[in-house]
Amino acid sequence: VMPQCVVWKDRNSVFLGCNQKFASIAGLEAPEQIVGKTDYDLAWKKEEADFFRACDARVMESNQAELHIIEPQ
């Protein structure tokens, strides 16, 4: 029932899970379908997937959350 998208990945930016809201935006029928995929496997443009991967890398390198990111979708 949360209106926000929630997603979690491993250190290689491989999806471990998400909520239904994110699954729907990603073009999946169920959250379970995201497990094992990367941003490049989803319905994003390459430039969008590159942006998401860069955000992931910055967060992991700095160990600091990035808040209020404006995504290119």
CHARMM-style PDB file with segment names, atoms N, HN, CA, C and O in Angstrom:
ATOM      1  N   VAL     1       0.809  -1.206   0.000  1.00  0.00      PROA
ATOM      2  CA  VAL     1       0.000   0.000   0.000  1.00  0.00      PROA
ATOM      3  C   VAL     1       0.849   1.267   0.000  1.00  0.00      PROA
ATOM      4  O   VAL     1       0.310   2.371  -0.079  1.00  0.00      PROA
ATOM      5  N   MET     2       2.162   1.123   0.087  1.00  0.00      PROA
ATOM      6  HN  MET     2       2.600   0.226   0.151  1.00  0.00      PROA
ATOM      7  CA  MET     2       3.051   2.283   0.078  1.00  0.00      PROA
ATOM      8  C   MET     2       3.045   2.908  -1.321  1.00  0.00      PROA
ATOM      9  O   MET     2       3.221   2.197  -2.311  1.00  0.00      PROA
ATOM     10  N   PRO     3       2.846   4.225  -1.415  1.00  0.00      PROA
ATOM     11  CA  PRO     3       2.786   4.855  -2.740  1.00  0.00      PROA
ATOM     12  C   PRO     3       4.144   4.993  -3.424  1.00  0.00      PROA
ATOM     13  O   PRO     3       4.195   5.229  -4.631  1.00  0.00      PROA
ATOM     14  N   GLN     4       5.249   4.852  -2.681  1.00  0.00      PROA
ATOM     15  HN  GLN     4       5.208   4.660  -1.700  1.00  0.00      PROA
ATOM     16  CA  GLN     4       6.585   4.977  -3.264  1.00  0.00      PROA
ATOM     17  C   GLN     4       7.054   3.638  -3.834  1.00  0.00      PROA
ATOM     18  O   GLN     4       6.593   2.562  -3.452  1.00  0.00      PROA
ATOM     19  N   CYS     5       7.984   3.766  -4.756  1.00  0.00      PROA
ATOM     20  HN  CYS     5       8.359   4.640  -5.066  1.00  0.00      PROA
ATOM     21  CA  CYS     5       8.651   2.579  -5.281  1.00  0.00      PROA
ATOM     22  C   CYS     5       9.727   2.160  -4.295  1.00  0.00      PROA
ATOM     23  O   CYS     5      10.462   2.998  -3.771  1.00  0.00      PROA
ATOM     24  N   VAL     6       9.817   0.869  -4.046  1.00  0.00      PROA
ATOM     25  HN  VAL     6       9.220   0.189  -4.471  1.00  0.00      PROA
ATOM     26  CA  VAL     6      10.847   0.335  -3.165  1.00  0.00      PROA
ATOM     27  C   VAL     6      11.543  -0.792  -3.913  1.00  0.00      PROA
ATOM     28  O   VAL     6      10.902  -1.673  -4.487  1.00  0.00      PROA
ATOM     29  N   VAL     7      12.869  -0.740  -3.893  1.00  0.00      PROA
ATOM     30  HN  VAL     7      13.390  -0.024  -3.427  1.00  0.00      PROA
ATOM     31  CA  VAL     7      13.664  -1.739  -4.598  1.00  0.00      PROA
ATOM     32  C   VAL     7      14.949  -1.973  -3.814  1.00  0.00      PROA
ATOM     33  O   VAL     7      15.458  -1.060  -3.163  1.00  0.00      PROA
ATOM     34  N   TRP     8      15.474  -3.191  -3.874  1.00  0.00      PROA
ATOM     35  HN  TRP     8      15.061  -3.933  -4.402  1.00  0.00      PROA
ATOM     36  CA  TRP     8      16.764  -3.482  -3.245  1.00  0.00      PROA
ATOM     37  C   TRP     8      17.582  -4.354  -4.175  1.00  0.00      PROA
ATOM     38  O   TRP     8      17.068  -5.221  -4.881  1.00  0.00      PROA
ATOM     39  N   LYS     9      18.904  -4.080  -4.145  1.00  0.00      PROA
ATOM     40  HN  LYS     9      19.321  -3.375  -3.571  1.00  0.00      PROA
ATOM     41  CA  LYS     9      19.853  -4.753  -5.035  1.00  0.00      PROA
ATOM     42  C   LYS     9      21.042  -5.244  -4.228  1.00  0.00      PROA
ATOM     43  O   LYS     9      21.249  -4.833  -3.087  1.00  0.00      PROA
ATOM     44  N   ASP    10      21.824  -6.136  -4.841  1.00  0.00      PROA
ATOM     45  HN  ASP    10      21.655  -6.471  -5.768  1.00  0.00      PROA
ATOM     46  CA  ASP    10      23.073  -6.558  -4.215  1.00  0.00      PROA
ATOM     47  C   ASP    10      24.199  -5.604  -4.633  1.00  0.00      PROA
ATOM     48  O   ASP    10      23.945  -4.618  -5.324  1.00  0.00      PROA
ATOM     49  N   ARG    11      25.419  -5.884  -4.226  1.00  0.00      PROA
ATOM     50  HN  ARG    11      25.625  -6.685  -3.664  1.00  0.00      PROA
ATOM     51  CA  ARG    11      26.554  -4.989  -4.515  1.00  0.00      PROA
ATOM     52  C   ARG    11      26.929  -4.948  -5.995  1.00  0.00      PROA
ATOM     53  O   ARG    11      27.705  -4.090  -6.415  1.00  0.00      PROA
ATOM     54  N   ASN    12      26.384  -5.872  -6.783  1.00  0.00      PROA
ATOM     55  HN  ASN    12      25.754  -6.569  -6.442  1.00  0.00      PROA
ATOM     56  CA  ASN    12      26.615  -5.868  -8.233  1.00  0.00      PROA
ATOM     57  C   ASN    12      25.460  -5.227  -8.983  1.00  0.00      PROA
ATOM     58  O   ASN    12      25.383  -5.330 -10.207  1.00  0.00      PROA
ATOM     59  N   SER    13      24.564  -4.566  -8.263  1.00  0.00      PROA
ATOM     60  HN  SER    13      24.627  -4.482  -7.269  1.00  0.00      PROA
ATOM     61  CA  SER    13      23.373  -3.908  -8.823  1.00  0.00      PROA
ATOM     62  C   SER    13      22.404  -4.897  -9.465  1.00  0.00      PROA
ATOM     63  O   SER    13      21.704  -4.565 -10.421  1.00  0.00      PROA
ATOM     64  N   VAL    14      22.374  -6.109  -8.931  1.00  0.00      PROA
ATOM     65  HN  VAL    14      22.943  -6.379  -8.154  1.00  0.00      PROA
ATOM     66  CA  VAL    14      21.399  -7.118  -9.359  1.00  0.00      PROA
ATOM     67  C   VAL    14      20.223  -7.041  -8.389  1.00  0.00      PROA
ATOM     68  O   VAL    14      20.406  -7.043  -7.171  1.00  0.00      PROA
ATOM     69  N   PHE    15      19.022  -6.975  -8.942  1.00  0.00      PROA
ATOM     70  HN  PHE    15      18.873  -6.974  -9.931  1.00  0.00      PROA
ATOM     71  CA  PHE    15      17.830  -6.849  -8.115  1.00  0.00      PROA
ATOM     72  C   PHE    15      17.609  -8.092  -7.248  1.00  0.00      PROA
ATOM     73  O   PHE    15      17.696  -9.228  -7.716  1.00  0.00      PROA
ATOM     74  N   LEU    16      17.325  -7.838  -5.984  1.00  0.00      PROA
ATOM     75  HN  LEU    16      17.254  -6.916  -5.604  1.00  0.00      PROA
ATOM     76  CA  LEU    16      16.959  -8.897  -5.039  1.00  0.00      PROA
ATOM     77  C   LEU    16      15.472  -8.866  -4.733  1.00  0.00      PROA
ATOM     78  O   LEU    16      14.915  -9.845  -4.236  1.00  0.00      PROA
ATOM     79  N   GLY    17      14.826  -7.740  -5.029  1.00  0.00      PROA
ATOM     80  HN  GLY    17      15.279  -6.944  -5.432  1.00  0.00      PROA
ATOM     81  CA  GLY    17      13.397  -7.627  -4.799  1.00  0.00      PROA
ATOM     82  C   GLY    17      12.902  -6.210  -5.026  1.00  0.00      PROA
ATOM     83  O   GLY    17      13.684  -5.283  -5.236  1.00  0.00      PROA
ATOM     84  N   CYS    18      11.579  -6.064  -4.978  1.00  0.00      PROA
ATOM     85  HN  CYS    18      10.944  -6.817  -4.808  1.00  0.00      PROA
ATOM     86  CA  CYS    18      10.930  -4.761  -5.132  1.00  0.00      PROA
ATOM     87  C   CYS    18       9.484  -4.875  -4.664  1.00  0.00      PROA
ATOM     88  O   CYS    18       8.989  -5.972  -4.404  1.00  0.00      PROA
ATOM     89  N   ASN    19       8.815  -3.735  -4.560  1.00  0.00      PROA
ATOM     90  HN  ASN    19       9.217  -2.844  -4.771  1.00  0.00      PROA
ATOM     91  CA  ASN    19       7.393  -3.779  -4.255  1.00  0.00      PROA
ATOM     92  C   ASN    19       6.578  -3.772  -5.557  1.00  0.00      PROA
ATOM     93  O   ASN    19       7.132  -3.606  -6.644  1.00  0.00      PROA
ATOM     94  N   GLN    20       5.266  -3.952  -5.432  1.00  0.00      PROA
ATOM     95  HN  GLN    20       4.816  -4.087  -4.549  1.00  0.00      PROA
ATOM     96  CA  GLN    20       4.399  -4.050  -6.607  1.00  0.00      PROA
ATOM     97  C   GLN    20       4.418  -2.769  -7.434  1.00  0.00      PROA
ATOM     98  O   GLN    20       4.364  -2.828  -8.662  1.00  0.00      PROA
ATOM     99  N   LYS    21       4.495  -1.619  -6.779  1.00  0.00      PROA
ATOM    100  HN  LYS    21       4.540  -1.572  -5.781  1.00  0.00      PROA
ATOM    101  CA  LYS    21       4.518  -0.338  -7.496  1.00  0.00      PROA
ATOM    102  C   LYS    21       5.713  -0.297  -8.458  1.00  0.00      PROA
ATOM    103  O   LYS    21       5.558   0.063  -9.625  1.00  0.00      PROA
ATOM    104  N   PHE    22       6.899  -0.663  -7.971  1.00  0.00      PROA
ATOM    105  HN  PHE    22       7.025  -0.955  -7.023  1.00  0.00      PROA
ATOM    106  CA  PHE    22       8.079  -0.651  -8.832  1.00  0.00      PROA
ATOM    107  C   PHE    22       7.952  -1.706  -9.924  1.00  0.00      PROA
ATOM    108  O   PHE    22       8.291  -1.444 -11.078  1.00  0.00      PROA
ATOM    109  N   ALA    23       7.471  -2.888  -9.576  1.00  0.00      PROA
ATOM    110  HN  ALA    23       7.196  -3.101  -8.639  1.00  0.00      PROA
ATOM    111  CA  ALA    23       7.312  -3.952 -10.572  1.00  0.00      PROA
ATOM    112  C   ALA    23       6.430  -3.472 -11.728  1.00  0.00      PROA
ATOM    113  O   ALA    23       6.744  -3.714 -12.894  1.00  0.00      PROA
ATOM    114  N   SER    24       5.348  -2.806 -11.408  1.00  0.00      PROA
ATOM    115  HN  SER    24       5.094  -2.610 -10.461  1.00  0.00      PROA
ATOM    116  CA  SER    24       4.437  -2.311 -12.448  1.00  0.00      PROA
ATOM    117  C   SER    24       5.130  -1.295 -13.345  1.00  0.00      PROA
ATOM    118  O   SER    24       4.998  -1.355 -14.567  1.00  0.00      PROA
ATOM    119  N   ILE    25       5.867  -0.365 -12.749  1.00  0.00      PROA
ATOM    120  HN  ILE    25       5.974  -0.317 -11.756  1.00  0.00      PROA
ATOM    121  CA  ILE    25       6.587   0.644 -13.530  1.00  0.00      PROA
ATOM    122  C   ILE    25       7.647  -0.015 -14.415  1.00  0.00      PROA
ATOM    123  O   ILE    25       7.907   0.443 -15.528  1.00  0.00      PROA
ATOM    124  N   ALA    26       8.249  -1.082 -13.918  1.00  0.00      PROA
ATOM    125  HN  ALA    26       8.038  -1.455 -13.015  1.00  0.00      PROA
ATOM    126  CA  ALA    26       9.300  -1.786 -14.661  1.00  0.00      PROA
ATOM    127  C   ALA    26       8.730  -2.722 -15.726  1.00  0.00      PROA
ATOM    128  O   ALA    26       9.489  -3.358 -16.457  1.00  0.00      PROA
ATOM    129  N   GLY    27       7.411  -2.810 -15.818  1.00  0.00      PROA
ATOM    130  HN  GLY    27       6.795  -2.293 -15.224  1.00  0.00      PROA
ATOM    131  CA  GLY    27       6.791  -3.651 -16.842  1.00  0.00      PROA
ATOM    132  C   GLY    27       6.653  -5.103 -16.444  1.00  0.00      PROA
ATOM    133  O   GLY    27       6.492  -5.972 -17.300  1.00  0.00      PROA
ATOM    134  N   LEU    28       6.715  -5.374 -15.147  1.00  0.00      PROA
ATOM    135  HN  LEU    28       6.845  -4.668 -14.452  1.00  0.00      PROA
ATOM    136  CA  LEU    28       6.595  -6.748 -14.658  1.00  0.00      PROA
ATOM    137  C   LEU    28       5.220  -6.961 -14.025  1.00  0.00      PROA
ATOM    138  O   LEU    28       4.615  -6.021 -13.510  1.00  0.00      PROA
ATOM    139  N   GLU    29       4.740  -8.177 -14.067  1.00  0.00      PROA
ATOM    140  HN  GLU    29       5.232  -8.941 -14.485  1.00  0.00      PROA
ATOM    141  CA  GLU    29       3.444  -8.483 -13.483  1.00  0.00      PROA
ATOM    142  C   GLU    29       3.527  -8.663 -11.976  1.00  0.00      PROA
ATOM    143  O   GLU    29       2.578  -8.341 -11.260  1.00  0.00      PROA
ATOM    144  N   ALA    30       4.654  -9.176 -11.485  1.00  0.00      PROA
ATOM    145  HN  ALA    30       5.425  -9.437 -12.066  1.00  0.00      PROA
ATOM    146  CA  ALA    30       4.796  -9.456 -10.057  1.00  0.00      PROA
ATOM    147  C   ALA    30       6.204  -9.098  -9.600  1.00  0.00      PROA
ATOM    148  O   ALA    30       7.153  -9.210 -10.376  1.00  0.00      PROA
ATOM    149  N   PRO    31       6.348  -8.669  -8.351  1.00  0.00      PROA
ATOM    150  CA  PRO    31       7.666  -8.310  -7.832  1.00  0.00      PROA
ATOM    151  C   PRO    31       8.689  -9.441  -7.934  1.00  0.00      PROA
ATOM    152  O   PRO    31       9.876  -9.179  -8.124  1.00  0.00      PROA
ATOM    153  N   GLU    32       8.253 -10.672  -7.814  1.00  0.00      PROA
ATOM    154  HN  GLU    32       7.289 -10.885  -7.660  1.00  0.00      PROA
ATOM    155  CA  GLU    32       9.184 -11.814  -7.863  1.00  0.00      PROA
ATOM    156  C   GLU    32       9.925 -11.905  -9.190  1.00  0.00      PROA
ATOM    157  O   GLU    32      11.005 -12.493  -9.254  1.00  0.00      PROA
ATOM    158  N   GLN    33       9.362 -11.330 -10.248  1.00  0.00      PROA
ATOM    159  HN  GLN    33       8.485 -10.852 -10.196  1.00  0.00      PROA
ATOM    160  CA  GLN    33       9.973 -11.420 -11.572  1.00  0.00      PROA
ATOM    161  C   GLN    33      11.238 -10.577 -11.706  1.00  0.00      PROA
ATOM    162  O   GLN    33      11.981 -10.729 -12.676  1.00  0.00      PROA
ATOM    163  N   ILE    34      11.485  -9.703 -10.759  1.00  0.00      PROA
ATOM    164  HN  ILE    34      10.882  -9.579  -9.971  1.00  0.00      PROA
ATOM    165  CA  ILE    34      12.655  -8.835 -10.865  1.00  0.00      PROA
ATOM    166  C   ILE    34      13.933  -9.495 -10.349  1.00  0.00      PROA
ATOM    167  O   ILE    34      15.035  -9.080 -10.708  1.00  0.00      PROA
ATOM    168  N   VAL    35      13.791 -10.502  -9.525  1.00  0.00      PROA
ATOM    169  HN  VAL    35      12.896 -10.839  -9.233  1.00  0.00      PROA
ATOM    170  CA  VAL    35      14.951 -11.140  -8.886  1.00  0.00      PROA
ATOM    171  C   VAL    35      15.926 -11.665  -9.948  1.00  0.00      PROA
ATOM    172  O   VAL    35      15.547 -12.410 -10.852  1.00  0.00      PROA
ATOM    173  N   GLY    36      17.189 -11.254  -9.809  1.00  0.00      PROA
ATOM    174  HN  GLY    36      17.497 -10.649  -9.075  1.00  0.00      PROA
ATOM    175  CA  GLY    36      18.238 -11.702 -10.723  1.00  0.00      PROA
ATOM    176  C   GLY    36      18.431 -10.808 -11.933  1.00  0.00      PROA
ATOM    177  O   GLY    36      19.366 -11.019 -12.706  1.00  0.00      PROA
ATOM    178  N   LYS    37      17.576  -9.821 -12.118  1.00  0.00      PROA
ATOM    179  HN  LYS    37      16.817  -9.650 -11.490  1.00  0.00      PROA
ATOM    180  CA  LYS    37      17.705  -8.919 -13.263  1.00  0.00      PROA
ATOM    181  C   LYS    37      18.545  -7.705 -12.880  1.00  0.00      PROA
ATOM    182  O   LYS    37      18.757  -7.426 -11.700  1.00  0.00      PROA
ATOM    183  N   THR    38      19.017  -6.991 -13.893  1.00  0.00      PROA
ATOM    184  HN  THR    38      18.845  -7.218 -14.852  1.00  0.00      PROA
ATOM    185  CA  THR    38      19.700  -5.720 -13.691  1.00  0.00      PROA
ATOM    186  C   THR    38      18.868  -4.640 -14.367  1.00  0.00      PROA
ATOM    187  O   THR    38      17.873  -4.937 -15.029  1.00  0.00      PROA
ATOM    188  N   ASP    39      19.274  -3.396 -14.202  1.00  0.00      PROA
ATOM    189  HN  ASP    39      20.082  -3.155 -13.665  1.00  0.00      PROA
ATOM    190  CA  ASP    39      18.558  -2.294 -14.860  1.00  0.00      PROA
ATOM    191  C   ASP    39      18.554  -2.464 -16.378  1.00  0.00      PROA
ATOM    192  O   ASP    39      17.629  -2.008 -17.049  1.00  0.00      PROA
ATOM    193  N   TYR    40      19.572  -3.110 -16.917  1.00  0.00      PROA
ATOM    194  HN  TYR    40      20.324  -3.480 -16.372  1.00  0.00      PROA
ATOM    195  CA  TYR    40      19.653  -3.301 -18.367  1.00  0.00      PROA
ATOM    196  C   TYR    40      18.658  -4.355 -18.868  1.00  0.00      PROA
ATOM    197  O   TYR    40      18.396  -4.430 -20.069  1.00  0.00      PROA
ATOM    198  N   ASP    41      18.106  -5.163 -17.968  1.00  0.00      PROA
ATOM    199  HN  ASP    41      18.318  -5.102 -16.993  1.00  0.00      PROA
ATOM    200  CA  ASP    41      17.125  -6.180 -18.340  1.00  0.00      PROA
ATOM    201  C   ASP    41      15.698  -5.646 -18.328  1.00  0.00      PROA
ATOM    202  O   ASP    41      14.774  -6.323 -18.777  1.00  0.00      PROA
ATOM    203  N   LEU    42      15.522  -4.443 -17.819  1.00  0.00      PROA
ATOM    204  HN  LEU    42      16.273  -3.893 -17.455  1.00  0.00      PROA
ATOM    205  CA  LEU    42      14.178  -3.884 -17.676  1.00  0.00      PROA
ATOM    206  C   LEU    42      13.849  -2.958 -18.839  1.00  0.00      PROA
ATOM    207  O   LEU    42      14.617  -2.836 -19.792  1.00  0.00      PROA
ATOM    208  N   ALA    43      12.705  -2.315 -18.743  1.00  0.00      PROA
ATOM    209  HN  ALA    43      12.081  -2.414 -17.968  1.00  0.00      PROA
ATOM    210  CA  ALA    43      12.181  -1.510 -19.851  1.00  0.00      PROA
ATOM    211  C   ALA    43      12.802  -0.122 -19.936  1.00  0.00      PROA
ATOM    212  O   ALA    43      12.221   0.778 -20.542  1.00  0.00      PROA
ATOM    213  N   TRP    44      13.977   0.062 -19.334  1.00  0.00      PROA
ATOM    214  HN  TRP    44      14.448  -0.669 -18.842  1.00  0.00      PROA
ATOM    215  CA  TRP    44      14.600   1.378 -19.370  1.00  0.00      PROA
ATOM    216  C   TRP    44      15.441   1.534 -20.633  1.00  0.00      PROA
ATOM    217  O   TRP    44      15.904   0.554 -21.217  1.00  0.00      PROA
ATOM    218  N   LYS    45      15.627   2.781 -21.039  1.00  0.00      PROA
ATOM    219  HN  LYS    45      15.251   3.578 -20.565  1.00  0.00      PROA
ATOM    220  CA  LYS    45      16.589   3.077 -22.102  1.00  0.00      PROA
ATOM    221  C   LYS    45      17.986   2.846 -21.534  1.00  0.00      PROA
ATOM    222  O   LYS    45      18.168   2.854 -20.317  1.00  0.00      PROA
ATOM    223  N   LYS    46      18.965   2.641 -22.399  1.00  0.00      PROA
ATOM    224  HN  LYS    46      18.817   2.634 -23.388  1.00  0.00      PROA
ATOM    225  CA  LYS    46      20.339   2.411 -21.944  1.00  0.00      PROA
ATOM    226  C   LYS    46      20.839   3.579 -21.095  1.00  0.00      PROA
ATOM    227  O   LYS    46      21.519   3.373 -20.090  1.00  0.00      PROA
ATOM    228  N   GLU    47      20.503   4.800 -21.498  1.00  0.00      PROA
ATOM    229  HN  GLU    47      19.950   4.967 -22.315  1.00  0.00      PROA
ATOM    230  CA  GLU    47      20.943   5.973 -20.758  1.00  0.00      PROA
ATOM    231  C   GLU    47      20.343   5.984 -19.348  1.00  0.00      PROA
ATOM    232  O   GLU    47      21.009   6.390 -18.396  1.00  0.00      PROA
ATOM    233  N   GLU    48      19.104   5.544 -19.214  1.00  0.00      PROA
ATOM    234  HN  GLU    48      18.564   5.214 -19.988  1.00  0.00      PROA
ATOM    235  CA  GLU    48      18.467   5.473 -17.902  1.00  0.00      PROA
ATOM    236  C   GLU    48      19.148   4.415 -17.031  1.00  0.00      PROA
ATOM    237  O   GLU    48      19.445   4.656 -15.861  1.00  0.00      PROA
ATOM    238  N   ALA    49      19.389   3.246 -17.615  1.00  0.00      PROA
ATOM    239  HN  ALA    49      19.148   3.050 -18.565  1.00  0.00      PROA
ATOM    240  CA  ALA    49      20.059   2.177 -16.871  1.00  0.00      PROA
ATOM    241  C   ALA    49      21.456   2.625 -16.448  1.00  0.00      PROA
ATOM    242  O   ALA    49      21.880   2.342 -15.328  1.00  0.00      PROA
ATOM    243  N   ASP    50      22.175   3.319 -17.329  1.00  0.00      PROA
ATOM    244  HN  ASP    50      21.830   3.548 -18.239  1.00  0.00      PROA
ATOM    245  CA  ASP    50      23.498   3.843 -16.986  1.00  0.00      PROA
ATOM    246  C   ASP    50      23.401   4.794 -15.791  1.00  0.00      PROA
ATOM    247  O   ASP    50      24.232   4.738 -14.884  1.00  0.00      PROA
ATOM    248  N   PHE    51      22.399   5.657 -15.788  1.00  0.00      PROA
ATOM    249  HN  PHE    51      21.724   5.702 -16.525  1.00  0.00      PROA
ATOM    250  CA  PHE    51      22.193   6.610 -14.698  1.00  0.00      PROA
ATOM    251  C   PHE    51      21.952   5.872 -13.382  1.00  0.00      PROA
ATOM    252  O   PHE    51      22.541   6.222 -12.360  1.00  0.00      PROA
ATOM    253  N   PHE    52      21.090   4.853 -13.400  1.00  0.00      PROA
ATOM    254  HN  PHE    52      20.611   4.569 -14.231  1.00  0.00      PROA
ATOM    255  CA  PHE    52      20.782   4.101 -12.186  1.00  0.00      PROA
ATOM    256  C   PHE    52      22.023   3.385 -11.658  1.00  0.00      PROA
ATOM    257  O   PHE    52      22.261   3.354 -10.450  1.00  0.00      PROA
ATOM    258  N   ARG    53      22.803   2.817 -12.558  1.00  0.00      PROA
ATOM    259  HN  ARG    53      22.610   2.843 -13.539  1.00  0.00      PROA
ATOM    260  CA  ARG    53      24.023   2.124 -12.140  1.00  0.00      PROA
ATOM    261  C   ARG    53      25.032   3.111 -11.544  1.00  0.00      PROA
ATOM    262  O   ARG    53      25.714   2.789 -10.571  1.00  0.00      PROA
ATOM    263  N   ALA    54      25.127   4.303 -12.121  1.00  0.00      PROA
ATOM    264  HN  ALA    54      24.572   4.565 -12.911  1.00  0.00      PROA
ATOM    265  CA  ALA    54      26.032   5.317 -11.585  1.00  0.00      PROA
ATOM    266  C   ALA    54      25.592   5.739 -10.180  1.00  0.00      PROA
ATOM    267  O   ALA    54      26.428   5.921  -9.295  1.00  0.00      PROA
ATOM    268  N   CYS    55      24.286   5.895  -9.979  1.00  0.00      PROA
ATOM    269  HN  CYS    55      23.607   5.747 -10.698  1.00  0.00      PROA
ATOM    270  CA  CYS    55      23.770   6.224  -8.639  1.00  0.00      PROA
ATOM    271  C   CYS    55      24.119   5.120  -7.654  1.00  0.00      PROA
ATOM    272  O   CYS    55      24.577   5.398  -6.546  1.00  0.00      PROA
ATOM    273  N   ASP    56      23.907   3.870  -8.049  1.00  0.00      PROA
ATOM    274  HN  ASP    56      23.535   3.644  -8.949  1.00  0.00      PROA
ATOM    275  CA  ASP    56      24.238   2.731  -7.184  1.00  0.00      PROA
ATOM    276  C   ASP    56      25.712   2.777  -6.787  1.00  0.00      PROA
ATOM    277  O   ASP    56      26.051   2.598  -5.617  1.00  0.00      PROA
ATOM    278  N   ALA    57      26.586   3.018  -7.764  1.00  0.00      PROA
ATOM    279  HN  ALA    57      26.310   3.164  -8.714  1.00  0.00      PROA
ATOM    280  CA  ALA    57      28.032   3.020  -7.504  1.00  0.00      PROA
ATOM    281  C   ALA    57      28.407   4.137  -6.529  1.00  0.00      PROA
ATOM    282  O   ALA    57      29.214   3.923  -5.624  1.00  0.00      PROA
ATOM    283  N   ARG    58      27.823   5.331  -6.709  1.00  0.00      PROA
ATOM    284  HN  ARG    58      27.168   5.505  -7.444  1.00  0.00      PROA
ATOM    285  CA  ARG    58      28.135   6.445  -5.797  1.00  0.00      PROA
ATOM    286  C   ARG    58      27.720   6.118  -4.369  1.00  0.00      PROA
ATOM    287  O   ARG    58      28.468   6.387  -3.429  1.00  0.00      PROA
ATOM    288  N   VAL    59      26.544   5.545  -4.199  1.00  0.00      PROA
ATOM    289  HN  VAL    59      25.936   5.326  -4.962  1.00  0.00      PROA
ATOM    290  CA  VAL    59      26.056   5.207  -2.863  1.00  0.00      PROA
ATOM    291  C   VAL    59      26.959   4.166  -2.215  1.00  0.00      PROA
ATOM    292  O   VAL    59      27.302   4.286  -1.039  1.00  0.00      PROA
ATOM    293  N   MET    60      27.345   3.147  -2.972  1.00  0.00      PROA
ATOM    294  HN  MET    60      27.066   3.049  -3.928  1.00  0.00      PROA
ATOM    295  CA  MET    60      28.199   2.108  -2.401  1.00  0.00      PROA
ATOM    296  C   MET    60      29.589   2.637  -2.064  1.00  0.00      PROA
ATOM    297  O   MET    60      30.167   2.251  -1.049  1.00  0.00      PROA
ATOM    298  N   GLU    61      30.134   3.522  -2.910  1.00  0.00      PROA
ATOM    299  HN  GLU    61      29.664   3.836  -3.735  1.00  0.00      PROA
ATOM    300  CA  GLU    61      31.466   4.078  -2.659  1.00  0.00      PROA
ATOM    301  C   GLU    61      31.481   5.010  -1.457  1.00  0.00      PROA
ATOM    302  O   GLU    61      32.429   5.001  -0.671  1.00  0.00      PROA
ATOM    303  N   SER    62      30.430   5.814  -1.313  1.00  0.00      PROA
ATOM    304  HN  SER    62      29.660   5.821  -1.952  1.00  0.00      PROA
ATOM    305  CA  SER    62      30.390   6.818  -0.245  1.00  0.00      PROA
ATOM    306  C   SER    62      29.739   6.305   1.032  1.00  0.00      PROA
ATOM    307  O   SER    62      29.927   6.877   2.106  1.00  0.00      PROA
ATOM    308  N   ASN    63      28.975   5.226   0.913  1.00  0.00      PROA
ATOM    309  HN  ASN    63      28.822   4.761   0.041  1.00  0.00      PROA
ATOM    310  CA  ASN    63      28.216   4.689   2.043  1.00  0.00      PROA
ATOM    311  C   ASN    63      27.227   5.723   2.588  1.00  0.00      PROA
ATOM    312  O   ASN    63      26.902   5.727   3.775  1.00  0.00      PROA
ATOM    313  N   GLN    64      26.759   6.597   1.695  1.00  0.00      PROA
ATOM    314  HN  GLN    64      27.024   6.593   0.731  1.00  0.00      PROA
ATOM    315  CA  GLN    64      25.799   7.636   2.038  1.00  0.00      PROA
ATOM    316  C   GLN    64      24.603   7.545   1.100  1.00  0.00      PROA
ATOM    317  O   GLN    64      24.758   7.361  -0.108  1.00  0.00      PROA
ATOM    318  N   ALA    65      23.419   7.674   1.667  1.00  0.00      PROA
ATOM    319  HN  ALA    65      23.294   7.823   2.648  1.00  0.00      PROA
ATOM    320  CA  ALA    65      22.201   7.664   0.855  1.00  0.00      PROA
ATOM    321  C   ALA    65      22.150   8.898  -0.041  1.00  0.00      PROA
ATOM    322  O   ALA    65      22.653   9.960   0.326  1.00  0.00      PROA
ATOM    323  N   GLU    66      21.548   8.755  -1.203  1.00  0.00      PROA
ATOM    324  HN  GLU    66      21.140   7.892  -1.501  1.00  0.00      PROA
ATOM    325  CA  GLU    66      21.257   9.893  -2.069  1.00  0.00      PROA
ATOM    326  C   GLU    66      19.751  10.066  -2.043  1.00  0.00      PROA
ATOM    327  O   GLU    66      18.995   9.165  -2.408  1.00  0.00      PROA
ATOM    328  N   LEU    67      19.335  11.235  -1.607  1.00  0.00      PROA
ATOM    329  HN  LEU    67      19.948  11.967  -1.310  1.00  0.00      PROA
ATOM    330  CA  LEU    67      17.911  11.506  -1.466  1.00  0.00      PROA
ATOM    331  C   LEU    67      17.445  12.508  -2.520  1.00  0.00      PROA
ATOM    332  O   LEU    67      18.226  13.326  -3.006  1.00  0.00      PROA
ATOM    333  N   HSD    68      16.178  12.431  -2.857  1.00  0.00      PROA
ATOM    334  HN  HSD    68      15.543  11.767  -2.461  1.00  0.00      PROA
ATOM    335  CA  HSD    68      15.529  13.373  -3.768  1.00  0.00      PROA
ATOM    336  C   HSD    68      16.166  13.375  -5.156  1.00  0.00      PROA
ATOM    337  O   HSD    68      16.347  14.427  -5.768  1.00  0.00      PROA
ATOM    338  N   ILE    69      16.499  12.192  -5.638  1.00  0.00      PROA
ATOM    339  HN  ILE    69      16.352  11.336  -5.141  1.00  0.00      PROA
ATOM    340  CA  ILE    69      17.085  12.049  -6.968  1.00  0.00      PROA
ATOM    341  C   ILE    69      15.984  12.233  -7.994  1.00  0.00      PROA
ATOM    342  O   ILE    69      14.911  11.640  -7.876  1.00  0.00      PROA
ATOM    343  N   ILE    70      16.243  13.043  -8.986  1.00  0.00      PROA
ATOM    344  HN  ILE    70      17.114  13.525  -9.081  1.00  0.00      PROA
ATOM    345  CA  ILE    70      15.302  13.222 -10.094  1.00  0.00      PROA
ATOM    346  C   ILE    70      15.728  12.250 -11.175  1.00  0.00      PROA
ATOM    347  O   ILE    70      16.795  12.392 -11.772  1.00  0.00      PROA
ATOM    348  N   GLU    71      14.874  11.252 -11.423  1.00  0.00      PROA
ATOM    349  HN  GLU    71      14.007  11.137 -10.938  1.00  0.00      PROA
ATOM    350  CA  GLU    71      15.209  10.195 -12.377  1.00  0.00      PROA
ATOM    351  C   GLU    71      14.789  10.583 -13.792  1.00  0.00      PROA
ATOM    352  O   GLU    71      13.811  11.307 -13.977  1.00  0.00      PROA
ATOM    353  N   PRO    72      15.529  10.102 -14.787  1.00  0.00      PROA
ATOM    354  CA  PRO    72      15.277  10.503 -16.169  1.00  0.00      PROA
ATOM    355  C   PRO    72      14.099   9.811 -16.848  1.00  0.00      PROA
ATOM    356  O   PRO    72      13.935   9.935 -18.061  1.00  0.00      PROA
ATOM    357  N   GLN    73      13.283   9.089 -16.098  1.00  0.00      PROA
ATOM    358  HN  GLN    73      13.417   8.988 -15.113  1.00  0.00      PROA
ATOM    359  CA  GLN    73      12.178   8.361 -16.738  1.00  0.00      PROA
ATOM    360  C   GLN    73      11.051   9.293 -17.088  1.00  0.00      PROA
ATOM    361  OT1 GLN    73      10.037   8.857 -17.633  1.00  0.00      PROA
TER     362      GLN     73
END
